[in-house]
Amino acid sequence: MQAIILIMVVGIVSGVAIGIQGPMASIITHKLGLFESVFIVHLGGMLAALIPLVLFQHGGRLSQWRELPWYVFFAGLSGLIVLAGISYLIPRIG
């Protein structure tokens, strides 16, 4: 039962985050520019991921990044494209 509740909470929190990320990124894009927005959002995400890695010492396997297939790094590029598209389109199509 606890696993189902955790799954539901993670789903709700993730859904809310998706819902607010686009409009917030769009505000940054409007004020600063598209590439500045993408940079700021990803910098914030990097810092948010770095904190638990340092505090909880979960970064032990991070050193094995070289063992990943080369093509998985396109996930970062995909994230940039998605965020740039959302930031550009939200103020134009609502």
N, C-alpha and C positions, 0 to 999 in steps of 0.2 A: 504494500500500500504506500509506503514512504517513497518508493521509486516512482510511482505514478504521480504523486504530488510534486516531486522534484522535476519530473519531465514537464508537467503542466506549468510550473513556475518558470522554468527555463524557457519554455515556448512563449509564454506571455511576455516575459522580460525581453526576449529577443525580438518579438513582434513589435513591441513598443519602441525598441531601439531602432529598428528598421524604419518605423513610421516617423521618427523624429530626426533621423540622420539626414534624410534628403532635404527637408526644409531648412535645417540649420546650415548644411553645406551650401544650399542655394543662397542664403543670406550672406555667407562669406564670399561666394562667387560674385554676388551683386556689388558688394562693398569693395572687394580687393581684386577679383579676377579669378578665372577658372583654375589656372595652374597653382595660384596661391591657395585657393580653397582646397584643392586635392592635397597639396603639401601639408597644410595645417591639419587637416583631418587625419592624414596618415601619421603625422608626427604625434598627434594626440593619442592615436591608437598604439603607436610604438611605445610611448611612455606608459600607457595604461597596461600594456603587456609586460613591460620591463619591471614594473613594481612587484608583481607576484613572483616573477622569476628571481628577483634579488631577495625579497623578504622570505619566501618559502623555499628557496634554493631548489627550484624545479628546473633550473637551467642546465643541469648536469648533462642532458642528452643533446643540448643545443650544439655542442661541439661536433656532433656527428652530421651536421648539415651537408658536409661534402659527400656523404654517401647517398644523398637523394638523387633521383634521376634529374637531368638538366631541365627537362620540360616542366617540372612542377613549379619552377620559379615564374612561369607565366601566370600563376595564380595572383601574384602581386600586380602584374600588368593588367590582368582582368579586373582586379579590384579598382585600379586607377581608371580604367575605361568606364566601368559601371558608375563610379562616383562622379566622374566628369560628365557623363551623360545625364545623370540625375540632376546634378547641379545646374547644368545648362538648360535642361528641358522644363523643370518645375516652374520657373517663373514665366516660361513662354506658353505652356499648355495647361498649367494648373494641376 
